[in-house]
Structures are given as structure tokens and as C-alpha cells.
Amino acid sequence: MRWGIAGVAAAAVIAAPVIWYQTARPLALLVQGEPDSGAPLGKLGWNGTYLTINGRTFGTDVLNARQDLQNAQHVHFGVNASHDLVIAVRGQSLILGLPEGAVMNGGLPEPAFAPAPGDRVTFERKEGWFAWPNWFEMNFMTGATPQWKRFVTYRLVWEKSSGDTLTLSWRFEHYYYPLDGWLDADMSGEGCGLVQAVIARAPRNKT
């Protein structure tokens, strides 16, 4: 009986780290939280494919849309006849920014757009507080692999003067290397990319 209990205890000791290693990332996904209200954003870039915000490139394909090809056009950015930046989300559209010079992306300029008078735009980056281990990944090209990973979330909130609001949220993986620390590079993995795109309409007065 004692050997049976000891065997169960030994198995539990061995299994616990394995279970933790396998479930840490899903747990981090559940507890990552949401960014608080962000800092004001003066302008952003749009090159016809990607957004550039504070020098960083963001895709515009919704995560769920990539998984469901029938709904791949959930989010669409474009420029109207007045050269304003426009977004359409599931049949709803907003005129966002006015043309405002250029921003740099990878050393190259691309068209920039600024909030219209009365608009309020905020942007924030929030690092997840729960990291998960990545000890067994192999990189035969460089030999360097991240030992830990965590999620980082970006959120753009564009509130129009009318009260209509656009919210875009992106999720990426952030890598930790023993020699370099947390690198300022956000990688895409399963469950990463544009994870939220919502246009919320302000209440309209009924006549």
C-alpha cells in the first residue's frame, strides 16, 4: 500500500511540471487582461495594406476571419474621394482620419492620417503579467530561442465627435532571451493578430 501511494505521489510530481508547461500559455491567454485608457495618438499611417502606429506595423485581417474564409472581409480600410481614411467593419463604416503628411515605416514614407477636429484617439501597449516557459524549442538556424514568452496587447480607440467609436485590439507574443532580456519585437503565434474590431454607434435622437 505504501508503495502504491509512493508511486502515485511520484507520478504526480513528474506530471505536474508537464501539465503546467502544457497549460501555461492557454492560462496566460485567459488572464492577460485589457489595456487601460491609452495615450493620445496624433496620426497613423496606412499604405493600402497595413497600419503604421508609433513606428510599428499592424495587420488588418481579423483573427477569426483568417480562420473562416467565408467571412474574410470583416474589416476593410480605404481612402475616399476626399482622401480621408475610412474603415468598414461588418457592414458599418466610419470616416476616420484626414490626410496629414507622412509617417516613416522601415525607413520609407507612407501616407499619414490625423484625427478630425473633435475626434479623440488613444493607443496603448500592455504587457501580460503572466509568462509561460519555452524551454524545449529548438532553433537550428541561430541556436538562440526564447526561454519565456508572454502576451502583449495593443488597443486603438478612435472616438468620433459624433460619439461613434472604433476599437481595434491586437495580440502578439513577446519573447525573452537570457542574454538580451525581453526584446522589443512582437511575434505572431496561435491566437495572435487583430483580435477585436468593433464600431459602436452613439445613441441617435429620435424624431
Backbone bond lengths (Angstrom), bond angles and torsions (degrees), N, CA, C in turn:
res aa  C-N    CA-C-N  psi(-1)  N-CA   C-N-CA  omega(-1)  CA-C   N-CA-C  phi
1 M - - - 1.462 - - 1.524 110.88 -
2 R 1.390 113.92 -42.04 1.444 117.07 -179.62 1.527 110.93 -63.85
3 W 1.373 115.84 -39.04 1.446 118.81 178.11 1.530 111.22 -65.47
4 G 1.333 116.66 -34.13 1.450 119.42 178.15 1.513 111.86 -65.23
5 I 1.328 116.55 -43.87 1.461 120.33 178.49 1.526 110.18 -65.88
6 A 1.336 115.54 -41.89 1.461 119.77 179.15 1.526 111.07 -62.43
7 G 1.341 116.07 -39.23 1.451 119.43 178.90 1.513 112.33 -64.50
8 V 1.344 115.43 -42.10 1.466 119.66 178.10 1.516 110.32 -63.55
9 A 1.353 115.52 -42.25 1.460 119.26 179.98 1.525 110.95 -64.06
10 A 1.332 116.95 -41.63 1.455 120.29 179.18 1.531 111.39 -64.37
11 A 1.328 115.86 -40.69 1.462 120.03 178.26 1.524 110.84 -63.58
12 A 1.341 115.75 -39.20 1.459 119.64 179.44 1.520 111.13 -65.40
13 V 1.337 115.68 -40.34 1.461 120.12 179.01 1.523 110.57 -62.94
14 I 1.328 116.92 -38.91 1.460 120.83 179.27 1.526 111.21 -73.59
15 A 1.327 116.23 -39.81 1.466 120.13 -174.86 1.519 112.55 -74.06
16 A 1.334 117.37 -32.81 1.460 120.50 -174.57 1.527 112.80 -57.09
17 P 1.348 119.90 -49.59 1.472 118.79 177.85 1.521 113.19 -62.26
18 V 1.333 116.46 -35.31 1.462 119.90 179.90 1.526 110.27 -65.55
19 I 1.330 115.57 -45.56 1.470 119.88 179.28 1.518 110.24 -62.98
20 W 1.345 116.36 -43.42 1.461 120.34 179.53 1.522 110.67 -61.36
21 Y 1.337 116.89 -42.84 1.463 120.99 -178.88 1.524 110.63 -62.53
22 Q 1.335 116.46 -39.11 1.457 120.93 -176.53 1.525 112.69 -77.33
23 T 1.322 117.40 -27.66 1.474 120.55 -173.62 1.515 113.44 -104.12
24 A 1.335 118.71 -4.83 1.467 120.49 -174.86 1.525 111.51 -64.68
25 R 1.342 117.83 -42.76 1.462 119.35 -179.24 1.527 111.93 -65.16
26 P 1.346 119.48 -48.92 1.476 118.23 176.06 1.525 112.85 -57.27
27 L 1.332 116.71 -35.78 1.468 119.60 177.76 1.521 110.55 -65.89
28 A 1.334 116.81 -41.98 1.462 120.11 177.73 1.524 111.09 -61.52
29 L 1.323 116.68 -34.23 1.455 121.16 178.88 1.522 110.84 -65.91
30 L 1.320 116.87 -33.86 1.460 121.42 -178.30 1.520 112.87 -77.56
31 V 1.336 116.74 -31.87 1.462 119.69 -171.62 1.524 112.66 -109.98
32 Q 1.329 118.30 14.81 1.458 119.40 -175.02 1.522 112.89 -67.16
33 G 1.345 118.65 -26.77 1.453 120.58 178.82 1.517 112.12 78.55
34 E 1.309 115.32 -178.63 1.456 122.20 -179.10 1.519 109.92 -120.10
35 P 1.351 117.67 150.63 1.455 120.21 176.54 1.531 111.51 -63.82
36 D 1.329 115.59 151.02 1.456 120.73 172.57 1.520 108.20 -79.11
37 S 1.336 116.49 -176.83 1.458 119.28 177.45 1.521 108.74 -60.95
38 G 1.331 116.44 134.94 1.452 120.64 -171.47 1.513 113.64 -94.85
39 A 1.342 114.65 -175.87 1.459 121.48 178.63 1.528 109.77 -82.83
40 P 1.334 117.44 151.08 1.468 120.26 179.21 1.528 111.34 -59.71
41 L 1.313 115.47 143.92 1.460 122.12 179.10 1.512 109.22 -114.95
42 G 1.350 116.04 126.48 1.455 119.79 -176.27 1.514 113.69 -79.26
43 K 1.327 116.99 -44.22 1.458 120.01 179.02 1.522 108.92 -162.43
44 L 1.319 115.36 164.12 1.457 122.10 177.82 1.516 109.26 -138.62
45 G 1.324 115.76 164.08 1.454 120.55 -179.70 1.509 111.91 -106.77
46 W 1.315 115.60 154.89 1.464 122.52 175.55 1.516 107.64 -145.08
47 N 1.336 116.85 118.02 1.460 120.65 -176.02 1.519 113.10 -104.27
48 G 1.328 116.75 13.00 1.453 121.02 -178.31 1.510 113.25 98.17
49 T 1.333 116.30 -13.83 1.466 121.17 179.51 1.517 111.91 -132.42
50 Y 1.337 116.66 -45.28 1.452 121.97 -175.14 1.525 111.05 -124.17
51 L 1.338 114.53 155.77 1.454 121.28 169.58 1.526 108.97 -92.28
52 T 1.321 116.82 145.61 1.455 122.35 171.70 1.521 108.06 -117.61
53 I 1.335 115.99 118.62 1.460 121.47 -177.76 1.519 107.69 -128.56
54 N 1.322 115.82 120.19 1.468 121.47 -178.99 1.530 111.53 52.24
55 G 1.340 115.86 40.03 1.441 120.89 176.22 1.518 115.28 81.62
56 R 1.316 117.99 1.58 1.467 121.71 -177.83 1.531 109.68 -113.23
57 T 1.328 116.15 144.50 1.456 121.82 -177.57 1.520 110.80 -93.59
58 F 1.329 115.93 136.50 1.459 122.29 179.87 1.518 109.86 -129.34
59 G 1.329 115.48 131.33 1.457 120.61 175.45 1.516 111.58 -74.79
60 T 1.315 115.52 163.84 1.469 120.29 -176.88 1.520 112.56 -124.00
61 D 1.334 117.26 15.80 1.464 120.93 173.42 1.521 108.54 -90.07
62 V 1.326 116.73 122.57 1.456 119.87 178.89 1.518 109.23 -66.06
63 L 1.325 116.16 138.74 1.463 121.56 -178.45 1.518 111.78 -52.60
64 N 1.333 117.80 -49.48 1.460 121.13 -177.80 1.524 111.23 -66.19
65 A 1.331 116.45 -29.49 1.459 119.30 179.28 1.522 110.58 -68.07
66 R 1.343 117.19 -35.83 1.461 119.22 178.34 1.522 110.88 -65.89
67 Q 1.320 116.20 -26.35 1.452 119.91 179.63 1.529 111.62 -86.19
68 D 1.307 117.61 -16.93 1.463 122.69 -178.45 1.522 107.61 -128.94
69 L 1.334 116.69 94.03 1.454 120.30 -173.34 1.522 112.88 -63.79
70 Q 1.327 117.67 -22.15 1.459 119.52 179.07 1.525 111.36 -69.26
71 N 1.335 117.20 -21.10 1.465 120.70 -179.04 1.525 111.14 -115.33
72 A 1.331 116.62 34.00 1.463 120.98 -172.08 1.521 113.28 -72.72
73 Q 1.327 118.47 -9.55 1.461 120.17 -178.64 1.525 111.51 -107.40
74 H 1.305 117.25 36.61 1.466 120.38 179.16 1.524 112.15 -62.58
75 V 1.328 117.41 -37.95 1.460 122.29 -176.72 1.516 109.05 -124.14
76 H 1.317 115.77 132.15 1.460 119.74 179.58 1.522 109.27 -141.81
77 F 1.343 116.21 126.05 1.453 122.10 172.86 1.520 109.01 -102.11
78 G 1.316 115.94 149.80 1.445 120.82 177.07 1.511 110.45 -164.56
79 V 1.324 116.15 179.00 1.462 122.90 179.26 1.519 107.45 -123.03
80 N 1.343 116.53 129.25 1.465 120.06 -177.80 1.526 111.30 -85.68
81 A 1.326 115.63 -173.97 1.465 120.35 -176.72 1.519 112.86 -64.65
82 S 1.334 116.45 -22.62 1.474 120.47 178.54 1.521 111.55 -91.46
83 H 1.343 116.40 7.26 1.465 123.21 178.78 1.519 112.73 69.72
84 D 1.329 116.86 21.73 1.456 121.09 176.07 1.522 109.33 -87.88
85 L 1.332 116.09 150.18 1.453 121.15 175.90 1.522 109.49 -79.07
86 V 1.326 116.03 129.85 1.474 121.89 -176.54 1.518 108.12 -125.72
87 I 1.336 116.29 143.49 1.457 121.20 174.53 1.516 109.22 -125.99
88 A 1.323 116.25 142.15 1.458 122.65 173.61 1.521 107.96 -122.47
89 V 1.322 116.00 129.95 1.461 122.39 179.61 1.518 107.92 -130.06
90 R 1.325 116.18 112.56 1.463 121.99 177.08 1.527 112.57 48.09
91 G 1.330 115.00 47.88 1.451 120.12 174.77 1.511 115.00 88.63
92 Q 1.324 118.59 -9.55 1.455 121.70 176.24 1.525 108.92 -104.47
93 S 1.333 115.95 145.71 1.460 118.74 -177.30 1.519 110.82 -133.63
94 L 1.329 114.90 154.96 1.463 122.96 175.95 1.520 108.86 -138.92
95 I 1.321 115.95 140.07 1.456 120.59 167.89 1.519 106.43 -85.44
96 L 1.319 116.00 118.04 1.461 119.99 -173.88 1.521 111.71 -94.17
97 G 1.339 116.47 -88.08 1.449 119.93 -169.48 1.509 114.54 -103.93
98 L 1.338 114.57 158.42 1.448 122.74 174.74 1.531 108.85 -95.71
99 P 1.329 118.50 147.43 1.469 119.98 179.75 1.525 110.96 -57.25
100 E 1.342 116.00 133.82 1.466 121.10 -174.47 1.530 109.58 -148.05
101 G 1.320 116.21 71.11 1.458 120.31 174.94 1.518 112.40 66.83
102 A 1.341 115.26 -132.61 1.465 120.69 -175.56 1.519 109.90 -145.57
103 V 1.324 114.47 159.01 1.458 122.13 169.80 1.520 107.09 -122.19
104 M 1.334 116.22 159.13 1.456 120.89 -179.14 1.522 110.12 -94.62
105 N 1.330 115.01 137.05 1.461 121.40 177.77 1.525 107.43 -139.57
106 G 1.340 116.00 109.78 1.457 119.80 -177.69 1.514 112.89 63.32
107 G 1.333 117.47 31.65 1.453 121.67 179.96 1.509 114.62 83.99
108 L 1.340 117.18 -0.19 1.462 121.45 -179.38 1.520 110.27 -117.40
109 P 1.333 117.86 142.91 1.464 119.90 178.71 1.519 111.13 -79.18
110 E 1.312 115.43 148.19 1.452 120.77 172.83 1.527 108.66 -141.78
111 P 1.333 117.92 156.05 1.462 120.70 -175.81 1.523 112.05 -56.37
112 A 1.326 115.20 137.71 1.463 121.38 -179.72 1.527 109.94 -116.05
113 F 1.331 113.95 155.35 1.464 121.15 -178.80 1.526 108.66 -136.24
114 A 1.328 115.76 137.70 1.460 121.89 -178.39 1.519 109.57 -115.30
115 P 1.340 117.37 156.59 1.469 120.04 178.23 1.525 111.62 -60.19
116 A 1.318 115.96 143.76 1.453 121.10 174.26 1.535 109.55 -70.59
117 P 1.321 118.14 158.08 1.466 120.10 177.87 1.528 110.95 -53.40
118 G 1.323 116.52 131.13 1.460 120.98 -179.14 1.509 114.52 92.24
119 D 1.349 117.41 -14.36 1.462 120.36 176.81 1.531 110.33 -78.12
120 R 1.328 114.95 154.58 1.474 120.69 175.34 1.527 107.54 -130.47
121 V 1.339 116.05 121.96 1.459 121.38 -177.38 1.524 109.04 -123.07
122 T 1.324 116.69 128.85 1.458 121.28 177.20 1.523 109.30 -127.66
123 F 1.321 114.74 153.76 1.463 121.06 -178.81 1.512 108.27 -145.19
124 E 1.345 116.08 136.20 1.460 119.47 -178.92 1.522 111.63 -144.26
125 R 1.303 113.99 148.16 1.466 123.11 174.12 1.524 107.45 -116.66
126 K 1.323 116.60 129.44 1.464 120.89 179.66 1.519 109.91 -129.95
127 E 1.335 115.68 126.19 1.456 121.03 178.66 1.525 109.87 -86.05
128 G 1.320 116.20 136.06 1.451 120.50 176.56 1.527 111.03 -65.37
129 W 1.308 117.30 143.51 1.467 120.70 -178.19 1.522 112.08 -89.38
130 F 1.327 116.99 -7.68 1.463 120.74 -178.39 1.525 108.59 -113.21
131 A 1.330 117.17 114.95 1.465 122.49 178.25 1.527 109.74 -102.64
132 W 1.332 115.82 155.27 1.462 119.81 178.20 1.534 109.72 -123.81
133 P 1.336 117.65 151.80 1.465 121.36 -176.18 1.519 112.25 -75.49
134 N 1.315 114.27 151.55 1.467 121.08 179.78 1.533 108.57 -141.35
135 W 1.333 115.54 52.34 1.457 121.38 -167.68 1.523 114.30 -80.12
136 F 1.317 118.18 -18.64 1.459 119.04 -171.73 1.525 113.86 -109.14
137 E 1.314 117.17 6.17 1.466 119.50 176.89 1.526 109.52 -72.91
138 M 1.316 116.83 141.04 1.457 122.53 -179.39 1.521 110.06 -115.53
139 N 1.327 116.18 139.08 1.455 121.94 175.90 1.537 107.54 -127.18
140 F 1.328 116.39 101.71 1.458 120.70 -175.82 1.534 112.18 -81.15
141 M 1.348 117.05 -9.37 1.459 120.02 179.09 1.525 110.94 -80.24
142 T 1.338 116.82 -51.08 1.464 120.82 -175.80 1.520 112.68 -113.28
143 G 1.317 117.26 -19.10 1.457 120.37 -176.68 1.502 114.01 81.66
144 A 1.340 117.41 -8.67 1.462 121.67 -179.14 1.518 109.92 -102.10
145 T 1.306 116.89 126.94 1.456 121.67 177.72 1.523 108.72 -131.76
146 P 1.320 117.17 147.63 1.470 119.01 177.31 1.524 110.65 -68.02
147 Q 1.318 115.97 136.09 1.456 120.90 179.18 1.522 112.41 -87.27
148 W 1.327 116.13 -24.80 1.461 121.89 178.63 1.520 108.73 -138.21
149 K 1.332 115.26 153.72 1.455 121.56 175.97 1.524 108.99 -136.82
150 R 1.302 115.47 154.09 1.458 120.74 173.20 1.522 107.99 -149.65
151 F 1.309 115.93 162.39 1.457 120.06 178.03 1.521 110.09 -85.93
152 V 1.312 114.97 147.52 1.456 121.43 170.03 1.524 106.79 -128.36
153 T 1.329 116.22 135.75 1.456 121.93 -175.89 1.527 109.91 -117.85
154 Y 1.326 115.54 134.55 1.460 122.13 174.33 1.530 107.71 -113.67
155 R 1.323 115.93 142.11 1.463 118.27 176.94 1.525 110.04 -138.93
156 L 1.321 114.52 129.37 1.458 122.91 174.79 1.523 108.13 -109.73
157 V 1.320 117.03 126.33 1.459 122.05 176.67 1.526 107.77 -122.39
158 W 1.322 115.62 118.24 1.469 121.78 -178.26 1.526 107.07 -115.64
159 E 1.318 115.75 106.76 1.465 121.11 -179.01 1.519 108.98 -103.03
160 K 1.314 115.99 117.75 1.455 121.48 179.45 1.527 110.97 -76.41
161 S 1.323 115.31 160.48 1.463 119.44 178.97 1.527 111.37 -62.81
162 S 1.330 116.95 -22.70 1.465 121.63 177.71 1.526 112.34 -74.57
163 G 1.336 116.61 -14.71 1.461 121.22 -174.85 1.515 113.25 100.29
164 D 1.343 117.86 -14.41 1.463 120.31 174.04 1.528 109.14 -64.42
165 T 1.332 116.32 142.29 1.462 119.86 -173.54 1.518 111.16 -134.50
166 L 1.333 115.09 133.73 1.453 122.15 172.67 1.527 108.61 -104.74
167 T 1.337 116.13 132.51 1.464 121.04 174.93 1.523 108.92 -124.49
168 L 1.324 115.78 123.84 1.460 122.46 175.37 1.518 108.45 -121.50
169 S 1.334 116.87 131.10 1.469 121.02 178.16 1.519 109.46 -129.16
170 W 1.329 115.27 135.36 1.459 122.62 176.33 1.521 109.41 -119.07
171 R 1.317 116.02 146.21 1.465 121.66 176.11 1.531 108.71 -125.76
172 F 1.343 116.02 133.76 1.455 121.57 178.63 1.526 109.31 -136.24
173 E 1.332 115.08 168.57 1.453 121.30 172.49 1.530 109.74 -97.69
174 H 1.326 115.33 141.00 1.456 123.52 -179.37 1.524 106.81 -115.60
175 Y 1.346 118.19 130.30 1.456 121.92 -170.57 1.531 111.87 -106.45
176 Y 1.332 114.58 142.24 1.461 121.18 176.00 1.528 110.08 -114.88
177 Y 1.353 115.43 125.82 1.455 122.16 175.96 1.531 109.25 -112.43
178 P 1.321 118.08 136.96 1.465 120.56 -176.73 1.526 113.99 -54.39
179 L 1.334 118.06 -38.25 1.459 121.09 -176.61 1.517 113.55 -86.15
180 D 1.324 116.87 -22.49 1.466 120.56 -172.63 1.526 114.17 -116.44
181 G 1.318 117.84 -11.84 1.458 120.27 -177.25 1.519 111.33 77.41
182 W 1.327 115.23 -156.34 1.468 120.90 179.35 1.523 108.58 -78.34
183 L 1.319 116.75 109.67 1.456 120.82 -178.64 1.522 110.62 -76.77
184 D 1.326 115.10 147.51 1.456 120.66 179.58 1.523 109.51 -83.38
185 A 1.315 115.18 62.42 1.464 121.52 177.86 1.515 107.23 -143.81
186 D 1.289 116.64 124.73 1.461 121.42 -175.71 1.517 108.87 -105.37
187 M 1.313 115.84 117.23 1.457 122.24 -173.86 1.524 111.32 -99.08
188 S 1.300 115.41 150.18 1.459 120.81 176.68 1.513 110.06 -91.31
189 G 1.301 116.23 136.03 1.450 122.48 173.64 1.518 108.47 -139.79
190 E 1.310 116.16 -169.57 1.458 119.45 178.39 1.532 110.07 -59.95
191 G 1.315 116.49 130.69 1.460 120.69 -178.95 1.506 114.09 82.81
192 C 1.344 117.80 11.16 1.464 121.46 -177.87 1.528 110.61 -110.20
193 G 1.322 114.93 161.99 1.452 121.77 -178.66 1.523 110.34 119.38
194 L 1.315 116.85 -156.60 1.458 121.65 177.56 1.525 108.31 -77.03
195 V 1.321 116.39 110.97 1.460 120.76 -172.31 1.524 112.73 -106.83
196 Q 1.331 117.62 -9.25 1.462 119.76 178.48 1.516 109.42 -148.67
197 A 1.313 116.89 133.89 1.459 123.36 174.25 1.525 106.92 -146.71
198 V 1.321 116.27 107.78 1.467 120.94 -172.97 1.526 109.20 -136.20
199 I 1.314 116.45 132.94 1.463 122.61 168.20 1.526 107.09 -108.26
200 A 1.321 116.09 119.45 1.456 122.39 178.17 1.518 109.30 -107.15
201 R 1.305 116.86 121.24 1.452 121.73 -178.66 1.523 110.49 -84.72
202 A 1.336 115.11 138.04 1.458 120.06 174.38 1.526 108.72 -73.74
203 P 1.330 117.99 150.33 1.468 120.13 177.26 1.518 111.99 -58.60
204 R 1.292 116.76 136.14 1.462 122.19 178.19 1.527 109.67 -101.86
205 N 1.332 115.87 142.22 1.454 119.80 176.00 1.517 110.31 -70.38
206 K 1.313 115.53 130.58 1.460 119.96 178.97 1.527 109.42 -85.08
207 T 1.329 114.26 138.57 1.453 118.56 179.55 1.523 109.41 -106.83
